[in-house]
């Protein structure tokens, strides 16, 4: 089900043009969530709610549960408060960075080089990944919600494989950044990567896998695949492009510090006063008030009547909320670094499911 969303900056201020049925479901999710502190209220725009609904096939109950979990995570992890100086040491080798260009469809491009891993701290690596995701969203143009991942496997070896890190990455990105991936290109993955992908695939949503494409430079079709998506004069030579400049940590640090200055205004209501957003509460959300309770049997009426405070934002602990089931059923469409659903032979980057929100083939 497509949403036909049109939006302003991607903190959640998007302006939507949904169908009547979809708008009713968006409003119902909002009603179930109830009033929120200012920052979380800004996050819960129509388009943000629609992304969660899309990730759950427009099932209101499941989307509400997913959004509640994301709101709890954001209130505790505070991803919008991470700054360059907090994660600069993780960035030194260029293992993940935002390109200084978008693809032909206006999508932010994140470049990843797993062989450049310079840290053994899963916590530190995830924090840097979250910073990169927030920065990519910060830099999305007004008419775009999704991003592209370019993963360079040059120099990749068995020591770079971590099932634990991949599982944690999939959990954060699929559960808390739904519908942000437009396309992921795995460029020249080695043969031994395929059995690793088989291991991690159960963690991933099938829709996500369909957006992940294997591309090999020795494939006659590789150049056309890249040309269809990127301006080859801007694309790095490592991916068959014409740009030979490469990653420079000092210049990149300057860019990130400048981006960090934009974050406070990005998360204020005054920056987009015309947007109709969630009702707000004056206090920041105390994480202690977002309780994990087994309230799946509570009626919608009870949820509405008991929402004057934030105690109503309860994360249901029914059977589909267990970590095991999240891993087995990979509940949402997020971003991942695994292989494509069709395997190495599947090099079609013009996926029909990417027609939503300005993805490939819509502009």
N, C-alpha and C positions, 0 to 999 in steps of 0.2 A: 504494500500500500504506500504510495508516494504521498508526500506531504506538501510539496510545492512551496517550501518555506523561502521567504525572503528575509534578509536580516541585516542588522547593524552589527557593530563589533561583537566578537564571539565570546564575551564573558557571560552571555545569556540574555543580552538586550535585543535579541532578534525579533524582528517584526514578521509575523506569519500571515500567510494567505491560505489557510487550510480549508478543507471541506467542512461542511456543517457537522458531519458525524465525527470527524477528527477533532474539531474544536470542542465539541461536547465532551469527548474523552479527556482532552487536555484540561478542561475546566474541572472535570471530576477528579482527576489526579490532584489538582490544586486544592480542591475542597478537602480531600483526604489528608493532604499534607498539613493544611492549616497555616496560620500566621508564622512568619519566620523572622529572625534577625536580618538586618539590612543586607549584609553581604550574601547570605544564602538566598534571600529574596531576589536579589539581582541575578543570581545564578539560575533561578527557576523561571526563566522566560518561557514563552510559548514554544520556541524552537528547542530549548533545552529539554523541556518536558516531552516534546515530540520525539527527540532522539531516544529518550528512555523508552517511550512507547514503541518506537520502531524496533528497538533492540529486543522488545518482548512481544513482537507481532501485534501490537496495539491491544494487548491484554491489560486492562486498567489495574487490576489487582497486582499483577506481577511487576508492572512498570512502577507503581507506587512503592512497592517494596524495594525495588532496585534504587529508586530515587532517594528513599529514606536512608538506605545504606550509604549512598554517595554523600548525602548531606551530613551524616554522622562522620564519615571519613574526612570530609573537608573541614568540618568543625574541629576535629582533633589533629589532623595532619597539617592543616593550614598551608596548602600548596602555594597559595598566592602570596605567602610571606617569605618564601625561599628566595634568596638573592644570590647573585654571582659569587660574592665572597664566601658564601656557605658551601659552595660546591666546585669552586674553581680548580681545586686539586684533582677532581675527577675528570675535568675537561682537558687537561694538559696535552694528552696524546691525540686528541681529535677522534675519540672513539664514538662520540655522538655530537653532532652540531647542526645548527640550522643553516642551510644554504642561503646565500645572499640573493637568491632568485626564487620565483615560483615556477610551477609547471605551466603548460600552455592553458590550463584551465583555472589559474589563479590560486592553486593549492600550495600551501607552505610545504617546503621540502626539508625533511630531516635526513641527514646522511649518517650512516652507522658503519663502523669498522670494528667488528668484534675482535679481530686480531690485535687491536690496539688497547685491549683491556689493561688497565694499570692499577686495579684495586681488587682486593680480596674481600672487601666488606660488601655483603649483599645490601645492607641497610644504606650504605653510601651510594652504591650504584643505583638503587631504586630512587633515592632522593634526587640524584642528578637526572635520571630519566623523567621524573615528575617535573622537575624544573624545565627540561627541554620541551615537554608536552605543553606546559603552561605558556612557555615562550612562543611555541608554534601557534597556539590558539590566539595569543596576544597579537600576532602578526598576520592573522588571516584577513583578507580583504573583506569589505562589507557584504559581498554577495557569495561568500564561500564559508563552509563549515568544516570541510575535511582537509586532510593533509596527505602527503605522499612520503613513504619511507623508501630510501635507497640504501640497500645493505651491500657493502663491498666485502667479499669474502677473500680478498687477496691476503695471503699469509695465514689464513685460518687453519688451525690444527686441533687435534683432540684436546689439548690442554685448555682451549677456549670454550669447551662445552661444559655447561652447568645446568643440569635438569632443575635444580633448586631455584636458581636465578630465573630460568625461563618460566617456571611455574609461577613464581611470585610476580614476574613481569606481566604474564598473561592475566593474573588475577587483578592487578591494579588497573591495567589498561582496559580490559574487557568490562570490568565492573564499574569503573569510575570515569571512563572516557568513551562511552558508547557512541557509535556512529561517527567517530572522528577519523577513521581510516578510510581513505578513498582508494589507495593503491599501495602495495608494498612490493618492491622489486628486489629479489635476491639475485645478485649479480655474481656469476661464476662460483656457486657453492660447490665444494668438493663432493666426490661420490660418497664419502663416509658421512656426509651430513644427512643423507636420505634416511638411514636407519634411526638417526637421532630424531628426525622429524616424526617418524613413526611412533616414537616414544612420547613425544610431547603433543602430538595431534589430539589425543583425547581431552587435553586442557582447552582446546580451541573451538569456538563456534564455527560451524560449517560455512556460514556467510563470511566470516573472517578469512577462512582458508581460501575461499574463492577470490578474495582480493589480493592474495599473495601469489606472485608470479616468479617462476624461475627464468632467468635470462642468462644465456651463455654467449660469450663474445665470439666463439667460433661457429655459432649458428648463423647461417646466411640471413635469417630474419631479424637478428638482434638489432641491427642498426635501424631498421624500419620501426621496430617496437619502441626504441628510445626516441626516435624522431617524432613519432606520433604524440609523445607526451611532453618532450622537453625541447627547448631551444638549444640546439647542439653547440652554438657558440658560447653559451653559458654553462653547459654541462661539463663536469670535470672529465679530463682525459681518462681517468680510471674507469669511467662508465662509457667510454667510446666517444666522448665529447671533445670539444676543441679548446677548453680552458685548461691551461697547464699551471696555473698559479698555485693551487693546492691550499691546504689548511695552514693558517698562521695564528697561533694561540694569542699573540699580543693584539692583533687586529680584532680577533674574535672577542677577546675580553672587553675591548672598547665598545663593540657593538652591544654586548650583553649589558654592560653598565648603563648604556644609554637606554636600552629597553627597560631595565629595572626602574628607571625614573618614570616610565609611563604607567607602571602597575597601579599606583594608588588611584589615579584618576579613572583607570579602567574598571575599578571596582567601587565606583561611587554612583549613586543614583543621579546626581546632578549632571553627570556627563551626558545623560540621555533622559531629560526630565519628561519627555512626551510619552515614554513607554509605559504601558499599563503592566505593572508587575505585581508580585505577591503582596498581600497585606504584610506590614512589618511590625516587629516588636522592637522596643528601644534598646534592649540589652543584647550583648553577644550571647551566642548559644553556649551554655555550659554543657560540656560533654556528659556530665553526670546525669543530665536530664534526658539524654537520649538513651533509653534503656533497652536492653535486649529482653523483650518479653514475649511470651507465647500468647499473643493476642489475636491469633488468626480467626477466632470465633467472634470477635467483637463486631457488632453491627456497624454499618456506616453511620447510623444515627448516633451511636455512642461516641464514635470518633469525632463527629461534628460537635456534639454537646460538651465533650471533655477537652476542648482545645483552646481554652483561654491562656494557657501557659504552654511551654515547650515540652511538657511531660508527655504530650500525646504523640510525639514523634518516636514511636516504638518500632523496633525492627523485629518483624515476626520471626520466630524461631521454629517455624514448621519444617517439615521434612525436607523441603527443597532448599533450605538455607544452609545445610551442612557443607563443610568444606569439601567433603568427599564428593557430594553430588555436584557442587560447583565445578570441581575438576572433571568429573565424569561427563557432565552435561554441558559444560562450557556455556553458561547461560546468556552471554550477550555478545554483541558484535563490537569489538574494540580493535586494538592494534596488537600485532604480535610479530615475532621474528622467526616464526616457523616457516615451513614450506607451503607451497600452494596446494589447493585442494586437488588439482589435477596432476600434480607432480611435475617433473622437469619438462614433460612434453607439452604442458599447458602454458602457452605463451600469449594467450589472448588477453590484452590489457583493457579491452573495451567491454567491461562487464556490464550486463544489463542492469544489475542491481546497484550500479553506481550512478544511475541517472538521477538519483535524488540529491538535492542540495548542491547542484552545480558540479557534480562529479564528471568523469570523462564522458564526453559526447553530448553535454547539455549546453555548452556555450557556443 
